[in-house]
């Protein structure tokens, strides 16, 4: 694969990741905690700057008019996401890498398996997720499209030693399922001094529970009415 910069060697890949992690943790006290307590916007910007300089020789900054890194606490199923504006002609020159704080702030003890790599700490896991999204940014800059094709897999392996595109980080759904709480199951919770039982229809940072209620605002195909409740997962238990 021809690249507009010299790709790192396997030894350099590990060194880059180690050096960048040290630089980020030296700057951000919240990132040094386990679980991570916080991460500053300036730390996210530094992470992009260091990777672009050390791995891509500045190619990303030359290719994008603006490439931002943001943190979202609302992303509960994806650990990271590359977002670009769709354009009718040419390639978008503004894009965003959105990282999930929900994953980062819940991770405690490793090891974690991500993209074919085993990493020991939440901070390393965060970097490996970011590397995956950087490959999307590079592929889009080079070819005007990105996905999880063989081309992408080759890029991720060449630049970061990734051998896969999946992660086994614990999602809200998997953690809830370990406690018997899954979509379609009945669950009970307390509300204003009463115990209510309903069906779980969604699990994220909270669970959506549909409780039978003759005056409820929601109705199914059989005409049965329900009231909708959003319930914190720790307050739910299986019926």
N, C-alpha and C positions, 0 to 999 in steps of 0.2 A: 504494500500500500504506500503510495506516494503522499507525503505530507509536506507542507510549506515550512517545516521546522524539523530539527533532528529529534526523534523520539528518545526518551530516556532508556537506559539499560535496566534490567531487572534490579540490579544493585541500587541504581539511582532512584528507582521508583520507591523502594522502601525508605531510602534516605530522605527523599523529598517529603514523604508523608510524615516521617518522624520530626523533621526540622520544622515543618509548617505547624504541626500540632504543638510543639514546644513554644513557638512564637505566639500562637493564639492564646495558649494558657498563661503565658507570661504577661499578656496584656489584660486578660479578662478573668477576674477572680471568680465570677459566677460560673464560668466554664470549668474551673478546676474542681468543682464539687461533684460528688456522686451520691444521688442523682444530680445532674446539672441543675443549678438553681436559676440561671439566666444566661443570656448571651446578648452582647451589645451589638447594635447595628454597625458600629465601627469595626467590630470583630468579624462580622460577616463580610464587610467590604475588604478587610485585610486578607481574609481567606481567599477571596477571588483574586486579589492582586498577586498574592504569593504563588498561587497555582498557575496563573497566567504567565508570570515571569519565569518560573522554574521549569514548568512542563511544556508550555506552549510558546515560549520565547516571545510573549507579548502579542501573539496572533489574535487572540480574542478581543483585546482592546483595539486592535487595528481594524477588526472586522465589524464590530458593533459600535454604533453611535452611542448606545447606552445598553449596558448589561448589568442588571441589578440583582442582588441577592437579598431576599426577605425571609422572615420567619413567620410561620402561621401556626397558631395554636388550634385552628379549626380543622386542619387536615388530620384525619384519624385513620385512613386506610392506606394512603400513599405517604412514604417517608420523604419524598422529594418530587418536584415537578418542574419541567422546563416549559415555559409559556412564551409564545411569540404571537404577534399580531399577524393575522392572515392578510396577505396583500394580493391584488389581482395581477400585478406585474412586478417582476424583480423579487428581491428577498427583503424581508423585514430586517431593519437594522436596530430595532429596539426589542429587548427580550428580558425575561426575568427567570431566575432560578428561585423557586419557592421551597423552602425547607420546612419540615414539620417539627415544630416545637413540642407537639403533643407526644411524639415518639421520644424525642431527646430527653424531655423532662421526666419520663417514666422509666427509662432504662436504669438498671442498677448493676447487677452482677453479670459479667460475661462468662464465657465467650459468646460472641454473636456471629452468626453466619450470614454474610451479605455478599452478593455478586460472586460467589465462589470462594470468598476469602473468610478466614476465621480471625476475628479481632477480639481483643481482650476487654476493651473499655467502651463506655458510651461515647466518649469523645472520638475515638478511632472509628466507631460505627458511623458517627455523623460525617466524618471526612470521606468515608467510602461511599456513602449515599451521595455526597456532594460531587465526588468524582464521576459517578454515573451520570449525573445531570450535566456536568461539564462536557461529557462526551456527546450528549444531545446537542449542546450549544455548538460544539465544534462541527458535528456532522451537518447541522443546519447551515452554519456559516460556509462550509465547503460545498454542499450539494443542494441547498435550498429545501431540504426535507430531512426528517429524522424519525426513527422508529426503533424497533428492536430486531432489525434484519441482521443477516450475516455480516454486512458491512459495519453495523454498529458494534456487534460483538467483537469484531477484529480490532476496531478502534479502542474499545475498552480494555482489551487484553494487551494491545501494544503499548498503550499509554500508562495503564495502571495495574496490569497483571490480573484484571478481573477475568474469571472463567465462567461466569454466569450472570444472569440479569435479575435474579430473585433475591429476596431477603426473608429471613425467618424471625424478624423482630416481632415481639408480641403486640398484636393489635388490640383495640378495645374489645372487638368481637371474640377473639380467642381467649382473652382473659375472662370475659363474661361467660363464655361457654364452659370454661373450667368450673364455674360455679352453677352450672345447669341453666344458664340464661341464654337462650337463643331465639332468633326471630321465629314466630309461630308458636312459641311455648307460652303457657300461662304463668303469670307471676303475680305476687301479692306485695302490697306496700301500704303504708299508713298515710292517711291524708285527713287532716283536721279531726283527728281522734277516731277515725274509722279505718277499718281494713278493707282495701279495695283489691279486687282480683280482675285481671284483664289479660289480653293477648299482646305480647311484644311484637311490634311491627318494624322497629328500627333500633339499632344499637350504634351509638357514637360516643361522645363524651357523656351523654345521657341516653336513656332508653325512652322510646315512645311506646306507651301502653294504651291500648284501646279498651275501655271499661264499659260493659253494657250499662246503658242509661236510657230510660224511656224518653227523656227530654234532651238527649244528647244532640249535638249539632251534626254528627256524622252518621250516615246510613249505609248499610251494605246492600248487596243485590237482592237479598231476601226481605228487605225492609226493616231489619233490626237496627236500632239506634245505639250509638256509642258516644261517650265523652273521651277526649284525648288528653292524656297526661304525659308530661316529660318528667322523668324520674331519675335522679342520680343513681348510678349503678349500685353503690354500696347500700342503698335503701331498699333494693329489690331482693326478693327471694322466690324460688320456684313455688308455685301453688302445690 
